[in-house]
Amino acid sequence: MRKRRNSSADLEREVILSVIILYVLICAAMIGIHYLQPGGTATVTSSSSPSHADRAGKE
């Protein structure tokens, strides 16, 4: 029974570590995209929503 408990704790630790690593990778990607975006360019949208018309130049 002790072995099963230890194996369960190892699995739990592995899942927690995997989630933390995934979170760090997603955060790093988002920060990287934020800083690597070219500056001085207008942001446009492909949305056809009327609320986005001013951003897409469709008035």
NORRACOR-V516283 format. One record per pair of residues at least 4 apart in sequence whose ideal C-beta (glycine too) atoms are under 7 Angstrom apart, sorted by sequence separation. I is the first residue (numbers start at 1). J is the second residue. D is the distance in Angstrom with one decimal. If there is no record, write none. Layout:
i: [I & I]
j: [J & J]
d: [D & D]
This chain:
i: [1 & 2 & 3 & 4 & 5 & 6 & 7 & 8 & 9 & 10 & 11 & 12 & 13 & 14 & 15 & 16 & 17 & 18 & 19 & 20 & 21 & 22 & 23 & 24 & 25 & 26 & 27 & 28 & 29 & 30 & 31 & 32 & 33 & 52 & 47 & 53 & 54 & 53 & 45 & 45 & 44 & 45 & 43 & 44]
j: [5 & 6 & 7 & 8 & 9 & 10 & 11 & 12 & 13 & 14 & 15 & 16 & 17 & 18 & 19 & 20 & 21 & 22 & 23 & 24 & 25 & 26 & 27 & 28 & 29 & 30 & 31 & 32 & 33 & 34 & 35 & 36 & 37 & 56 & 52 & 58 & 59 & 59 & 52 & 55 & 55 & 56 & 55 & 56]
d: [6.6 & 6.4 & 6.2 & 6.3 & 6.5 & 6.4 & 6.4 & 6.4 & 6.3 & 6.3 & 6.4 & 6.4 & 6.2 & 6.3 & 6.4 & 6.4 & 6.3 & 6.3 & 6.3 & 6.4 & 6.4 & 6.4 & 6.3 & 6.2 & 6.4 & 6.4 & 6.2 & 6.0 & 6.3 & 6.4 & 6.4 & 5.7 & 6.5 & 5.8 & 4.2 & 4.6 & 6.7 & 5.9 & 4.8 & 5.0 & 6.4 & 5.3 & 6.9 & 5.8]
